[in-house]
Amino acid sequence: MGGSVKFLSTVSLLLSLVAYASAGVLAGLPLSFTNNIASEFEISIPVPRAPESPFSENADRLAEFKFITSKLESVYSHLESKQKNYNFSYEALKVQYQERVQRTVSDNDYQATLYTFFKFFHDPHLWIRFDSKSQLRSATGPAVVNTLTDDMVLITKITRLSGDGVEIRNKLEESLKLAKNAKALIIDLRGNGGGNDSLAYDYVSKLVAHEIPQGMYSVRISSESIAKFGNLPADPTRPGFSEWKPLVLTPQTKESFKGPIGVLIDGGCVSSCEGTAVAFKFSGMAVLYGSKTRGSSGNPVNIPLPNSNGSISIPRWIRIMPDGNPIEDHGILPDVEVSDPQDALNVALQDVRSKMLPLSSEKNLMYGFRTNQSDIPL
C-alpha cells in the first residue's frame, strides 16, 4: 500500500510539471530530473527550443544582393550587350537569383549562388570575390623573355603585364635595345592575361614613330566612372553613356623599327593584352598571327561589398576599335589565322624571314649569338 502512495505521489509531481510547462515555466527547468522517492524511476523531459531562424542572415544577404544588382544597373557598361550576345534576360535572372539568395542556408551557399550568377555574363572583368574564399593570384615567372636567333630575329615573349611594373618596364627596355640590331621582330602575346596598359603602350610607342589610332571609348555615367574619368559629356543618343572619346597612341621615337614585325595572339590574350594587339594591328607595321583574342575590355572598378568581406569588379567602359568593331565579345582577329596555336611561331618566323633584308656575314659575327631555347627555330 505504501509503495502505491509513493508512485501516486510521483505521478502527481509529473502532472504538475506538465501543467507548469504549458504555462511556460518548464523552460527554466534542467533537461532531466530523477524521482527522489523511487530512485529507479527516472523521467527525462526535453526543453522546447525555438527553431533556428536564418532570417537576420538572409536579410543581410538579400540586402547585399540588391546592392550588387543596383551597381550592375548603374555602372556595368556591357549590361545590354551581354543580354543580346548570350540570349538571356537580366531582369528575369535577377528575380530568379534573388529568390535563391533568400533560400541560402549558409555563407558558402550564398557565395556559390553569387558565383553562378556572375557566370551568366561571360565577362572576365566582371567578378565577385570573397576574401576568405578567393585571393588574387600573385604574378609568377618572368614577365618578359627576349631571345635573339642566329639570323637576328628578336623574339620578345610578353607573358603578362601585371606584377612588378619596374621589372616589366626594364625587360621591355631590354627588348628595345636588342631591337636596334635585330633584322625582324616577333612579339609573342599568347596567353597574356593583361595588367597595366601603360607598360605596353610605352613599349609600342618606342617602336612606331607615328601616331596610332586606337579607336574610341564611352563610359557608363556613374559616380564610379566620374571618379576615374571626370565629368564627360553625356551622349543624347545613348542615355546613361558619355559621348565617344578618341584614343590615340603618341610616338616616343623619331625612327620606327626597320624590319618586319609579327605579333602572336590567341584566346588567352585578354584585356590590356588586347589593347596591345590593337596598337600593333592598326600601326600599319605589324602582321598578327594565330587565333582570335578573348574579347574583353572593361576598365573595371572594384567596389567593396557592404555585408561580406569581399568586393565586386564591374567594367565601366565600352571600347571600339578603329574599324568600328567592339573589343568586348568580338576580340581582335589575326591577319594570318593559324589553326594550331603551337604553329603560330613557326608560321610567323617563316613569314618575317622572307621579308628580311640579307644580313652580311660580318654583322652575323658581330651581333649573332645562339639561343638556348630549343623550341625557337633558328
Residue pairs with C-beta under 8 A, 6 or more apart in sequence:
6 37
6 38
7 38
7 41
9 37
10 35
10 37
10 38
10 41
13 35
14 43
17 26
17 29
17 45
20 26
21 45
21 48
26 45
26 47
26 48
27 47
27 48
29 45
29 47
31 44
31 45
31 46
31 47
32 42
32 43
32 44
32 45
33 43
33 45
34 42
35 41
35 42
35 43
54 105
58 101
58 102
58 104
60 307
61 101
61 102
61 104
61 110
61 307
62 98
62 101
62 102
63 306
63 307
64 305
64 306
64 307
64 308
65 97
65 98
65 101
65 114
66 98
67 305
67 306
68 114
68 128
68 305
68 312
69 94
69 98
71 224
71 303
71 312
71 314
72 79
72 90
72 314
73 79
74 220
74 222
75 220
75 222
75 224
75 225
75 301
75 303
75 314
75 316
76 126
76 220
76 314
76 315
77 218
77 219
77 220
77 241
77 298
77 315
77 316
77 317
77 318
78 121
78 123
78 126
78 298
78 315
78 318
78 328
78 329
79 90
81 318
81 326
81 328
81 329
82 88
82 90
82 120
82 121
82 122
82 123
82 329
83 89
83 90
85 122
85 329
86 120
86 121
86 122
88 120
93 117
93 120
97 113
97 114
97 117
100 113
101 110
101 113
101 114
104 110
104 113
107 308
111 130
111 133
111 308
114 128
115 128
118 126
118 127
118 128
122 329
123 296
123 298
123 315
123 328
124 270
124 271
124 294
124 296
125 271
125 296
125 297
125 298
125 300
125 313
125 314
125 315
126 298
126 300
126 312
126 313
126 314
126 315
127 312
127 313
128 305
128 310
128 311
128 312
128 313
129 136
129 310
129 311
129 312
129 313
130 308
130 309
130 310
131 309
131 310
132 309
133 310
138 163
139 160
139 162
139 163
139 164
141 159
142 159
142 171
143 158
143 159
143 160
143 161
143 163
143 164
143 167
143 168
143 171
144 156
144 157
144 158
144 159
144 168
144 171
144 172
144 174
144 175
145 156
145 157
145 159
146 154
146 155
146 156
146 157
146 171
146 174
146 175
146 178
147 154
147 155
147 156
147 157
147 371
147 373
147 376
148 154
148 155
148 178
148 182
148 368
148 369
148 371
149 155
149 371
149 376
149 377
149 378
150 364
150 368
150 369
150 370
150 371
150 378
151 183
151 353
151 356
151 359
151 364
151 368
151 378
152 181
152 182
152 183
152 184
152 356
152 359
152 363
152 364
152 367
152 368
153 182
153 183
153 184
153 185
153 186
153 349
153 352
153 353
153 356
154 175
154 178
154 179
154 182
154 184
154 185
154 186
155 186
155 188
155 345
155 376
156 172
156 175
156 185
156 186
156 187
156 188
157 187
157 188
158 172
158 187
158 188
158 189
158 192
158 200
158 273
158 276
159 191
159 192
160 168
160 192
160 193
160 194
160 195
161 168
161 192
161 194
161 195
161 196
161 197
161 199
161 200
161 272
161 273
161 276
162 193
162 194
162 195
162 196
163 195
165 196
165 199
168 195
168 196
168 199
169 199
169 202
172 199
172 202
172 203
175 203
176 203
176 206
176 207
179 185
179 207
179 257
181 367
182 259
183 259
183 356
183 357
183 359
184 259
184 260
184 261
184 262
184 352
184 353
184 355
184 356
185 207
185 257
185 259
185 260
185 261
185 262
185 352
186 261
186 262
186 263
186 264
186 345
186 348
186 349
186 352
187 261
187 262
187 263
187 264
187 280
187 286
188 264
188 345
189 263
189 264
189 265
189 269
189 273
189 276
189 277
190 264
190 265
190 266
190 268
190 269
190 290
190 341
190 344
191 266
191 268
191 269
192 268
192 269
192 270
192 273
192 276
193 268
193 270
193 271
193 273
194 270
194 271
194 272
194 273
194 274
195 271
195 272
196 272
197 272
197 275
199 272
200 272
200 273
200 275
200 276
200 279
201 249
201 275
201 276
201 279
202 252
203 276
204 212
204 249
204 276
204 279
204 280
204 283
205 212
205 249
205 250
205 251
205 252
205 253
206 251
206 252
206 253
207 253
207 256
207 257
207 261
207 285
208 249
208 251
208 253
208 256
208 257
208 283
208 285
209 251
209 253
209 254
209 255
209 256
210 251
210 256
210 283
211 248
211 249
211 250
211 251
212 248
212 249
212 251
212 279
212 282
212 283
213 246
213 247
213 248
213 282
213 322
214 246
214 247
214 248
214 249
214 275
214 278
214 279
214 282
214 321
214 322
215 246
215 247
215 278
215 282
215 319
215 320
215 321
215 322
216 244
216 245
216 246
216 247
216 319
216 320
217 244
217 245
217 247
217 299
217 317
217 318
217 319
217 320
218 235
218 238
218 241
218 242
218 243
218 244
218 245
218 317
218 318
219 225
219 228
219 229
219 232
219 241
219 242
219 299
219 316
219 317
219 318
220 240
220 241
220 316
220 317
221 232
221 234
221 240
221 241
221 242
222 316
224 301
224 303
224 314
224 316
225 232
225 242
225 301
225 316
225 317
226 232
227 301
228 299
228 301
228 316
229 242
229 316
232 242
232 243
232 245
233 242
233 243
234 241
234 242
234 243
235 241
235 242
235 243
235 244
241 318
244 320
247 319
249 279
256 285
257 285
259 352
259 355
259 356
259 357
260 287
260 351
260 352
260 355
260 356
261 280
261 285
261 286
261 287
261 352
262 286
262 287
262 288
262 289
262 348
262 349
262 351
262 352
263 277
263 280
263 281
263 286
263 287
263 288
263 289
264 288
264 289
264 290
264 344
264 345
264 348
265 273
265 277
265 288
265 289
265 290
265 291
265 292
265 293
265 332
265 334
266 290
266 291
266 293
266 341
266 344
267 291
267 292
267 293
267 294
267 331
268 294
269 277
269 293
269 294
269 332
270 293
270 294
270 296
271 294
271 296
271 297
271 298
273 293
274 293
274 294
274 295
274 296
274 297
274 327
274 331
274 332
275 297
275 327
277 288
277 293
277 332
278 321
278 322
278 327
278 332
280 286
280 288
281 288
281 321
281 332
281 335
282 321
282 322
282 323
287 335
287 336
287 348
287 351
288 332
288 333
288 334
288 335
288 336
289 334
289 335
289 336
289 338
289 344
289 347
289 348
289 351
290 334
290 336
290 337
290 338
290 341
290 344
291 334
291 337
291 338
291 339
291 341
291 344
292 331
292 332
292 333
292 334
293 331
293 332
294 331
295 327
295 328
295 329
295 330
295 331
296 327
296 328
296 329
297 315
297 317
297 319
297 326
297 327
297 328
298 314
298 315
298 316
298 317
298 328
299 315
299 316
299 317
299 319
300 313
300 314
300 315
300 316
301 313
301 314
301 316
302 311
302 312
302 313
303 311
303 312
303 313
303 314
304 310
304 311
305 311
305 312
318 326
318 328
319 326
319 327
319 328
320 326
320 327
321 327
321 332
336 347
336 348
336 351
338 344
338 347
345 375
345 376
345 377
346 377
349 377
370 378
371 378
